[in-house]
Amino acid sequence: MGIREMIKEKKIWQYHMNRIKQLPQEYQIVYKESQKYLFKVAPVEISESTTCLLAMIDLFEEGARNGKKVLDITGEDVAAFCDDLCDGVIGENEC
């Protein structure tokens, strides 16, 4: 990966982090914990984790717009939600 690609990826990541900062506090907390889970525990590659997190941001933004609580979206078992989300997102990208 060249320096230009790295800079581009960093800018994209910062854009998504700014999207998270716009969400209600409860969404930010669940997102950060999900990020930790996906990067440290979940059986997926980092690039797959990033894809899952971007899909999660989209879901969270929609939920916040609709006035939903974050656990209405994820359920009580946030790790299972992450696993299911990644299974769906990664599965779609492999097709």
N, CA, C and O atoms as a printed pandas DataFrame, in Angstrom:
     atom_number atom_name residue_name chain_id  residue_number  x_coord  y_coord  z_coord
0              1         N          MET        A               1    0.854   -1.173    0.000
1              2        CA          MET        A               1    0.000    0.000    0.000
2              3         C          MET        A               1    0.900    1.236    0.000
3              4         O          MET        A               1    1.791    1.372    0.838
4              5         N          GLY        A               2    0.653    2.119   -0.942
5              6        CA          GLY        A               2    1.438    3.341   -1.054
6              7         C          GLY        A               2    0.969    4.408   -0.081
7              8         O          GLY        A               2   -0.085    4.279    0.541
8              9         N          ILE        A               3    1.751    5.445    0.042
9             10        CA          ILE        A               3    1.443    6.531    0.976
10            11         C          ILE        A               3    0.136    7.224    0.609
11            12         O          ILE        A               3   -0.631    7.607    1.493
12            13         N          ARG        A               4   -0.123    7.387   -0.678
13            14        CA          ARG        A               4   -1.373    8.046   -1.105
14            15         C          ARG        A               4   -2.594    7.220   -0.709
15            16         O          ARG        A               4   -3.610    7.761   -0.272
16            17         N          GLU        A               5   -2.480    5.910   -0.867
17            18        CA          GLU        A               5   -3.587    5.031   -0.471
18            19         C          GLU        A               5   -3.808    5.092    1.034
19            20         O          GLU        A               5   -4.946    5.100    1.503
20            21         N          MET        A               6   -2.717    5.134    1.782
21            22        CA          MET        A               6   -2.833    5.213    3.239
22            23         C          MET        A               6   -3.504    6.516    3.664
23            24         O          MET        A               6   -4.357    6.519    4.552
24            25         N          ILE        A               7   -3.121    7.616    3.033
25            26        CA          ILE        A               7   -3.722    8.913    3.351
26            27         C          ILE        A               7   -5.200    8.906    2.996
27            28         O          ILE        A               7   -6.031    9.399    3.759
28            29         N          LYS        A               8   -5.527    8.347    1.839
29            30        CA          LYS        A               8   -6.929    8.271    1.413
30            31         C          LYS        A               8   -7.750    7.453    2.407
31            32         O          LYS        A               8   -8.840    7.867    2.803
32            33         N          GLU        A               9   -7.228    6.288    2.813
33            34        CA          GLU        A               9   -7.944    5.449    3.775
34            35         C          GLU        A               9   -8.113    6.153    5.116
35            36         O          GLU        A               9   -9.157    6.032    5.757
36            37         N          LYS        A              10   -7.102    6.878    5.532
37            38        CA          LYS        A              10   -7.198    7.607    6.799
38            39         C          LYS        A              10   -8.278    8.686    6.722
39            40         O          LYS        A              10   -9.037    8.871    7.674
40            41         N          LYS        A              11   -8.352    9.391    5.608
41            42        CA          LYS        A              11   -9.387   10.416    5.436
42            43         C          LYS        A              11  -10.780    9.796    5.456
43            44         O          LYS        A              11  -11.705   10.343    6.056
44            45         N          ILE        A              12  -10.919    8.656    4.799
45            46        CA          ILE        A              12  -12.207    7.961    4.801
46            47         C          ILE        A              12  -12.571    7.545    6.218
47            48         O          ILE        A              12  -13.712    7.725    6.643
48            49         N          TRP        A              13  -11.609    6.989    6.954
49            50        CA          TRP        A              13  -11.853    6.566    8.333
50            51         C          TRP        A              13  -12.253    7.764    9.201
51            52         O          TRP        A              13  -13.179    7.659   10.005
52            53         N          GLN        A              14  -11.568    8.894    9.049
53            54        CA          GLN        A              14  -11.897   10.091    9.823
54            55         C          GLN        A              14  -13.317   10.576    9.506
55            56         O          GLN        A              14  -14.039   11.017   10.400
56            57         N          TYR        A              15  -13.704   10.493    8.250
57            58        CA          TYR        A              15  -15.062   10.864    7.858
58            59         C          TYR        A              15  -16.083   10.009    8.609
59            60         O          TYR        A              15  -17.083   10.524    9.110
60            61         N          HIS        A              16  -15.829    8.714    8.682
61            62        CA          HIS        A              16  -16.753    7.822    9.373
62            63         C          HIS        A              16  -16.735    8.055   10.880
63            64         O          HIS        A              16  -17.774    7.940   11.531
64            65         N          MET        A              17  -15.589    8.378   11.438
65            66        CA          MET        A              17  -15.514    8.685   12.870
66            67         C          MET        A              17  -16.308    9.952   13.181
67            68         O          MET        A              17  -16.932   10.052   14.237
68            69         N          ASN        A              18  -16.285   10.910   12.273
69            70        CA          ASN        A              18  -17.089   12.116   12.460
70            71         C          ASN        A              18  -18.579   11.800   12.399
71            72         O          ASN        A              18  -19.374   12.436   13.091
72            73         N          ARG        A              19  -18.960   10.834   11.588
73            74        CA          ARG        A              19  -20.362   10.402   11.549
74            75         C          ARG        A              19  -20.773    9.842   12.905
75            76         O          ARG        A              19  -21.878   10.107   13.379
76            77         N          ILE        A              20  -19.889    9.069   13.530
77            78        CA          ILE        A              20  -20.181    8.495   14.844
78            79         C          ILE        A              20  -20.368    9.597   15.877
79            80         O          ILE        A              20  -21.257    9.509   16.724
80            81         N          LYS        A              21  -19.548   10.621   15.816
81            82        CA          LYS        A              21  -19.630   11.721   16.785
82            83         C          LYS        A              21  -20.959   12.464   16.701
83            84         O          LYS        A              21  -21.350   13.143   17.650
84            85         N          GLN        A              22  -21.648   12.344   15.585
85            86        CA          GLN        A              22  -22.940   13.011   15.408
86            87         C          GLN        A              22  -24.103   12.215   16.003
87            88         O          GLN        A              22  -25.212   12.733   16.133
88            89         N          LEU        A              23  -23.849   10.965   16.360
89            90        CA          LEU        A              23  -24.900   10.102   16.903
90            91         C          LEU        A              23  -25.122   10.378   18.386
91            92         O          LEU        A              23  -24.242   10.921   19.053
92            93         N          PRO        A              24  -26.305   10.004   18.912
93            94        CA          PRO        A              24  -26.542   10.115   20.353
94            95         C          PRO        A              24  -25.501    9.314   21.142
95            96         O          PRO        A              24  -24.926    8.353   20.632
96            97         N          GLN        A              25  -25.271    9.719   22.378
97            98        CA          GLN        A              25  -24.232    9.127   23.216
98            99         C          GLN        A              25  -24.355    7.609   23.335
99           100         O          GLN        A              25  -23.350    6.903   23.258
100          101         N          GLU        A              26  -25.574    7.098   23.521
101          102        CA          GLU        A              26  -25.726    5.645   23.678
102          103         C          GLU        A              26  -25.252    4.896   22.428
103          104         O          GLU        A              26  -24.683    3.810   22.536
104          105         N          TYR        A              27  -25.480    5.460   21.268
105          106        CA          TYR        A              27  -25.018    4.845   20.024
106          107         C          TYR        A              27  -23.492    4.859   19.949
107          108         O          TYR        A              27  -22.875    3.887   19.514
108          109         N          GLN        A              28  -22.895    5.962   20.375
109          110        CA          GLN        A              28  -21.436    6.065   20.349
110          111         C          GLN        A              28  -20.794    5.017   21.252
111          112         O          GLN        A              28  -19.793    4.401   20.886
112          113         N          ILE        A              29  -21.370    4.822   22.418
113          114        CA          ILE        A              29  -20.830    3.838   23.364
114          115         C          ILE        A              29  -20.897    2.438   22.768
115          116         O          ILE        A              29  -19.909    1.703   22.789
116          117         N          VAL        A              30  -22.047    2.070   22.241
117          118        CA          VAL        A              30  -22.204    0.731   21.661
118          119         C          VAL        A              30  -21.289    0.567   20.448
119          120         O          VAL        A              30  -20.713   -0.503   20.249
120          121         N          TYR        A              31  -21.152    1.603   19.646
121          122        CA          TYR        A              31  -20.257    1.522   18.490
122          123         C          TYR        A              31  -18.821    1.268   18.938
123          124         O          TYR        A              31  -18.148    0.389   18.400
124          125         N          LYS        A              32  -18.353    2.027   19.915
125          126        CA          LYS        A              32  -16.966    1.878   20.373
126          127         C          LYS        A              32  -16.715    0.495   20.957
127          128         O          LYS        A              32  -15.661   -0.096   20.722
128          129         N          GLU        A              33  -17.667   -0.020   21.709
129          130        CA          GLU        A              33  -17.514   -1.369   22.262
130          131         C          GLU        A              33  -17.561   -2.421   21.152
131          132         O          GLU        A              33  -16.838   -3.416   21.204
132          133         N          SER        A              34  -18.404   -2.201   20.159
133          134        CA          SER        A              34  -18.474   -3.121   19.017
134          135         C          SER        A              34  -17.165   -3.105   18.240
135          136         O          SER        A              34  -16.687   -4.146   17.788
136          137         N          GLN        A              35  -16.599   -1.934   18.090
137          138        CA          GLN        A              35  -15.322   -1.798   17.396
138          139         C          GLN        A              35  -14.234   -2.584   18.129
139          140         O          GLN        A              35  -13.458   -3.307   17.504
140          141         N          LYS        A              36  -14.180   -2.442   19.439
141          142        CA          LYS        A              36  -13.203   -3.201   20.231
142          143         C          LYS        A              36  -13.406   -4.699   20.032
143          144         O          LYS        A              36  -12.447   -5.445   19.832
144          145         N          TYR        A              37  -14.656   -5.125   20.089
145          146        CA          TYR        A              37  -14.969   -6.545   19.919
146          147         C          TYR        A              37  -14.506   -7.043   18.555
147          148         O          TYR        A              37  -13.840   -8.073   18.458
148          149         N          LEU        A              38  -14.855   -6.317   17.514
149          150        CA          LEU        A              38  -14.524   -6.768   16.162
150          151         C          LEU        A              38  -13.021   -6.778   15.903
151          152         O          LEU        A              38  -12.523   -7.650   15.192
152          153         N          PHE        A              39  -12.305   -5.828   16.466
153          154        CA          PHE        A              39  -10.862   -5.762   16.228
154          155         C          PHE        A              39  -10.075   -6.752   17.080
155          156         O          PHE        A              39   -8.985   -7.170   16.691
156          157         N          LYS        A              40  -10.617   -7.131   18.241
157          158        CA          LYS        A              40   -9.844   -7.975   19.155
158          159         C          LYS        A              40  -10.354   -9.402   19.285
159          160         O          LYS        A              40   -9.559  -10.321   19.482
160          161         N          VAL        A              41  -11.646   -9.604   19.180
161          162        CA          VAL        A              41  -12.230  -10.893   19.537
162          163         C          VAL        A              41  -12.847  -11.626   18.353
163          164         O          VAL        A              41  -12.650  -12.831   18.197
164          165         N          ALA        A              42  -13.579  -10.919   17.532
165          166        CA          ALA        A              42  -14.351  -11.559   16.461
166          167         C          ALA        A              42  -13.430  -12.268   15.468
167          168         O          ALA        A              42  -12.321  -11.809   15.192
168          169         N          PRO        A              43  -13.906  -13.389   14.939
169          170        CA          PRO        A              43  -13.088  -14.172   13.996
170          171         C          PRO        A              43  -13.167  -13.646   12.562
171          172         O          PRO        A              43  -13.488  -14.394   11.639
172          173         N          VAL        A              44  -12.872  -12.353   12.380
173          174        CA          VAL        A              44  -12.861  -11.762   11.040
174          175         C          VAL        A              44  -11.582  -10.949   10.869
175          176         O          VAL        A              44  -10.962  -10.536   11.848
176          177         N          GLU        A              45  -11.200  -10.727    9.630
177          178        CA          GLU        A              45  -10.023   -9.916    9.319
178          179         C          GLU        A              45  -10.321   -8.442    9.597
179          180         O          GLU        A              45  -11.483   -8.041    9.658
180          181         N          ILE        A              46   -9.274   -7.642    9.765
181          182        CA          ILE        A              46   -9.445   -6.214   10.035
182          183         C          ILE        A              46  -10.235   -5.537    8.919
183          184         O          ILE        A              46  -11.119   -4.728    9.198
184          185         N          SER        A              47   -9.936   -5.850    7.678
185          186        CA          SER        A              47  -10.666   -5.225    6.570
186          187         C          SER        A              47  -12.144   -5.596    6.610
187          188         O          SER        A              47  -13.002   -4.780    6.272
188          189         N          GLU        A              48  -12.441   -6.827    7.022
189          190        CA          GLU        A              48  -13.835   -7.248    7.159
190          191         C          GLU        A              48  -14.487   -6.521    8.331
191          192         O          GLU        A              48  -15.653   -6.134    8.249
192          193         N          SER        A              49  -13.749   -6.333    9.412
193          194        CA          SER        A              49  -14.274   -5.603   10.566
194          195         C          SER        A              49  -14.645   -4.184   10.172
195          196         O          SER        A              49  -15.682   -3.664   10.583
196          197         N          THR        A              50  -13.789   -3.565    9.374
197          198        CA          THR        A              50  -14.056   -2.203    8.929
198          199         C          THR        A              50  -15.326   -2.153    8.097
199          200         O          THR        A              50  -16.139   -1.243    8.261
200          201         N          THR        A              51  -15.505   -3.113    7.213
201          202        CA          THR        A              51  -16.719   -3.181    6.399
202          203         C          THR        A              51  -17.949   -3.327    7.288
203          204         O          THR        A              51  -18.971   -2.686    7.049
204          205         N          CYS        A              52  -17.851   -4.163    8.303
205          206        CA          CYS        A              52  -18.962   -4.359    9.237
206          207         C          CYS        A              52  -19.269   -3.073    9.996
207          208         O          CYS        A              52  -20.433   -2.716   10.177
208          209         N          LEU        A              53  -18.231   -2.385   10.435
209          210        CA          LEU        A              53  -18.424   -1.148   11.188
210          211         C          LEU        A              53  -19.077   -0.072   10.333
211          212         O          LEU        A              53  -19.911    0.688   10.825
212          213         N          LEU        A              54  -18.712    0.000    9.076
213          214        CA          LEU        A              54  -19.340    0.982    8.190
214          215         C          LEU        A              54  -20.819    0.668    8.001
215          216         O          LEU        A              54  -21.646    1.579    7.959
216          217         N          ALA        A              55  -21.154   -0.602    7.887
217          218        CA          ALA        A              55  -22.563   -0.998    7.792
218          219         C          ALA        A              55  -23.290   -0.657    9.092
219          220         O          ALA        A              55  -24.449   -0.245    9.072
220          221         N          MET        A              56  -22.603   -0.831   10.216
221          222        CA          MET        A              56  -23.198   -0.523   11.513
222          223         C          MET        A              56  -23.501    0.972   11.632
223          224         O          MET        A              56  -24.547    1.351   12.159
224          225         N          ILE        A              57  -22.599    1.814   11.151
225          226        CA          ILE        A              57  -22.837    3.258   11.188
226          227         C          ILE        A              57  -24.110    3.592   10.428
227          228         O          ILE        A              57  -24.928    4.379   10.903
228          229         N          ASP        A              58  -24.282    3.004    9.257
229          230        CA          ASP        A              58  -25.498    3.248    8.470
230          231         C          ASP        A              58  -26.747    2.860    9.261
231          232         O          ASP        A              58  -27.718    3.615    9.307
232          233         N          LEU        A              59  -26.717    1.681    9.881
233          234        CA          LEU        A              59  -27.860    1.223   10.684
234          235         C          LEU        A              59  -28.116    2.150   11.865
235          236         O          LEU        A              59  -29.262    2.486   12.164
236          237         N          PHE        A              60  -27.048    2.561   12.530
237          238        CA          PHE        A              60  -27.186    3.422   13.698
238          239         C          PHE        A              60  -27.726    4.797   13.316
239          240         O          PHE        A              60  -28.557    5.356   14.033
240          241         N          GLU        A              61  -27.268    5.342   12.207
241          242        CA          GLU        A              61  -27.784    6.642   11.766
242          243         C          GLU        A              61  -29.280    6.553   11.476
243          244         O          GLU        A              61  -30.046    7.442   11.850
244          245         N          GLU        A              62  -29.684    5.494   10.818
245          246        CA          GLU        A              62  -31.106    5.311   10.515
246          247         C          GLU        A              62  -31.913    5.150   11.801
247          248         O          GLU        A              62  -32.980    5.748   11.947
248          249         N          GLY        A              63  -31.408    4.350   12.725
249          250        CA          GLY        A              63  -32.096    4.155   13.994
250          251         C          GLY        A              63  -32.231    5.443   14.781
251          252         O          GLY        A              63  -33.288    5.720   15.348
252          253         N          ALA        A              64  -31.174    6.229   14.818
253          254        CA          ALA        A              64  -31.207    7.506   15.540
254          255         C          ALA        A              64  -32.216    8.456   14.896
255          256         O          ALA        A              64  -32.958    9.146   15.595
256          257         N          ARG        A              65  -32.240    8.490   13.569
257          258        CA          ARG        A              65  -33.213    9.346   12.865
258          259         C          ARG        A              65  -34.646    8.949   13.197
259          260         O          ARG        A              65  -35.536    9.796   13.274
260          261         N          ASN        A              66  -34.857    7.645   13.392
261          262        CA          ASN        A              66  -36.196    7.140   13.683
262          263         C          ASN        A              66  -36.521    7.135   15.171
263          264         O          ASN        A              66  -37.581    6.655   15.572
264          265         N          GLY        A              67  -35.618    7.665   15.992
265          266        CA          GLY        A              67  -35.871    7.776   17.423
266          267         C          GLY        A              67  -35.764    6.468   18.192
267          268         O          GLY        A              67  -36.293    6.360   19.298
268          269         N          LYS        A              68  -35.091    5.477   17.628
269          270        CA          LYS        A              68  -34.952    4.184   18.303
270          271         C          LYS        A              68  -33.805    4.224   19.304
271          272         O          LYS        A              68  -32.837    4.964   19.131
272          273         N          LYS        A              69  -33.927    3.428   20.338
273          274        CA          LYS        A              69  -32.819    3.192   21.263
274          275         C          LYS        A              69  -31.848    2.247   20.572
275          276         O          LYS        A              69  -32.254    1.425   19.751
276          277         N          VAL        A              70  -30.581    2.361   20.899
277          278        CA          VAL        A              70  -29.577    1.541   20.226
278          279         C          VAL        A              70  -29.807    0.050   20.467
279          280         O          VAL        A              70  -29.584   -0.762   19.569
280          281         N          LEU        A              71  -30.252   -0.318   21.674
281          282        CA          LEU        A              71  -30.485   -1.735   21.952
282          283         C          LEU        A              71  -31.726   -2.270   21.238
283          284         O          LEU        A              71  -31.902   -3.484   21.133
284          285         N          ASP        A              72  -32.587   -1.376   20.747
285          286        CA          ASP        A              72  -33.692   -1.817   19.889
286          287         C          ASP        A              72  -33.143   -2.334   18.555
287          288         O          ASP        A              72  -33.770   -3.165   17.898
288          289         N          ILE        A              73  -31.989   -1.842   18.171
289          290        CA          ILE        A              73  -31.362   -2.255   16.918
290          291         C          ILE        A              73  -30.484   -3.481   17.132
291          292         O          ILE        A              73  -30.558   -4.449   16.376
292          293         N          THR        A              74  -29.655   -3.431   18.167
293          294        CA          THR        A              74  -28.672   -4.496   18.379
294          295         C          THR        A              74  -29.214   -5.672   19.166
295          296         O          THR        A              74  -28.731   -6.794   19.014
296          297         N          GLY        A              75  -30.214   -5.429   20.007
297          298        CA          GLY        A              75  -30.633   -6.436   20.967
298          299         C          GLY        A              75  -29.702   -6.383   22.169
299          300         O          GLY        A              75  -28.733   -5.623   22.174
300          301         N          GLU        A              76  -29.988   -7.178   23.176
301          302        CA          GLU        A              76  -29.183   -7.169   24.398
302          303         C          GLU        A              76  -27.790   -7.754   24.181
303          304         O          GLU        A              76  -26.837   -7.332   24.835
304          305         N          ASP        A              77  -27.662   -8.712   23.278
305          306        CA          ASP        A              77  -26.376   -9.361   23.020
306          307         C          ASP        A              77  -25.699   -8.666   21.837
307          308         O          ASP        A              77  -25.868   -9.056   20.682
308          309         N          VAL        A              78  -24.935   -7.634   22.159
309          310        CA          VAL        A              78  -24.313   -6.824   21.112
310          311         C          VAL        A              78  -23.262   -7.622   20.337
311          312         O          VAL        A              78  -23.099   -7.418   19.134
312          313         N          ALA        A              79  -22.557   -8.518   21.004
313          314        CA          ALA        A              79  -21.561   -9.348   20.311
314          315         C          ALA        A              79  -22.238  -10.224   19.255
315          316         O          ALA        A              79  -21.727  -10.365   18.144
316          317         N          ALA        A              80  -23.373  -10.804   19.595
317          318        CA          ALA        A              80  -24.110  -11.623   18.624
318          319         C          ALA        A              80  -24.581  -10.761   17.457
319          320         O          ALA        A              80  -24.553  -11.198   16.306
320          321         N          PHE        A              81  -25.016   -9.533   17.756
321          322        CA          PHE        A              81  -25.409   -8.602   16.700
322          323         C          PHE        A              81  -24.234   -8.354   15.752
323          324         O          PHE        A              81  -24.395   -8.384   14.532
324          325         N          CYS        A              82  -23.053   -8.108   16.324
325          326        CA          CYS        A              82  -21.855   -7.877   15.505
326          327         C          CYS        A              82  -21.554   -9.086   14.624
327          328         O          CYS        A              82  -21.276   -8.949   13.433
328          329         N          ASP        A              83  -21.614  -10.258   15.224
329          330        CA          ASP        A              83  -21.345  -11.482   14.459
330          331         C          ASP        A              83  -22.339  -11.642   13.313
331          332         O          ASP        A              83  -21.953  -11.937   12.182
332          333         N          ASP        A              84  -23.621  -11.445   13.614
333          334        CA          ASP        A              84  -24.654  -11.587   12.584
334          335         C          ASP        A              84  -24.501  -10.533   11.490
335          336         O          ASP        A              84  -24.651  -10.829   10.305
336          337         N          LEU        A              85  -24.202   -9.308   11.897
337          338        CA          LEU        A              85  -24.014   -8.231   10.924
338          339         C          LEU        A              85  -22.849   -8.555    9.999
339          340         O          LEU        A              85  -22.961   -8.416    8.781
340          341         N          CYS        A              86  -21.740   -8.982   10.571
341          342        CA          CYS        A              86  -20.570   -9.315    9.750
342          343         C          CYS        A              86  -20.846  -10.502    8.843
343          344         O          CYS        A              86  -20.425  -10.513    7.686
344          345         N          ASP        A              87  -21.547  -11.496    9.359
345          346        CA          ASP        A              87  -21.900  -12.641    8.512
346          347         C          ASP        A              87  -22.698  -12.179    7.304
347          348         O          ASP        A              87  -22.457  -12.634    6.186
348          349         N          GLY        A              88  -23.645  -11.280    7.523
349          350        CA          GLY        A              88  -24.471  -10.772    6.432
350          351         C          GLY        A              88  -23.704   -9.883    5.481
351          352         O          GLY        A              88  -23.829  -10.019    4.264
352          353         N          VAL        A              89  -22.911   -8.972    6.021
353          354        CA          VAL        A              89  -22.170   -8.027    5.186
354          355         C          VAL        A              89  -21.087   -8.738    4.390
355          356         O          VAL        A              89  -20.946   -8.513    3.188
356          357         N          ILE        A              90  -20.329   -9.586    5.050
357          358        CA          ILE        A              90  -19.244  -10.288    4.371
358          359         C          ILE        A              90  -19.811  -11.280    3.359
359          360         O          ILE        A              90  -19.269  -11.434    2.265
360          361         N          GLY        A              91  -20.893  -11.945    3.723
361          362        CA          GLY        A              91  -21.540  -12.881    2.811
362          363         C          GLY        A              91  -22.037  -12.202    1.550
363          364         O          GLY        A              91  -21.925  -12.757    0.457
364          365         N          GLU        A              92  -22.589  -10.996    1.694
365          366        CA          GLU        A              92  -23.066  -10.245    0.532
366          367         C          GLU        A              92  -21.913   -9.869   -0.382
367          368         O          GLU        A              92  -22.043   -9.917   -1.605
368          369         N          ASN        A              93  -20.781   -9.495    0.208
369          370        CA          ASN        A              93  -19.630   -9.069   -0.589
370          371         C          ASN        A              93  -18.934  -10.228   -1.286
371          372         O          ASN        A              93  -18.224  -10.019   -2.269
372          373         N          GLU        A              94  -19.125  -11.433   -0.799
373          374        CA          GLU        A              94  -18.495  -12.593   -1.421
374          375         C          GLU        A              94  -19.285  -13.099   -2.617
375          376         O          GLU        A              94  -18.742  -13.802   -3.469
376          377         N          CYS        A              95  -20.552  -12.748   -2.683
377          378        CA          CYS        A              95  -21.400  -13.240   -3.774
378          379         C          CYS        A              95  -21.041  -12.588   -5.095
379          380         O          CYS        A              95  -21.656  -12.887   -6.119
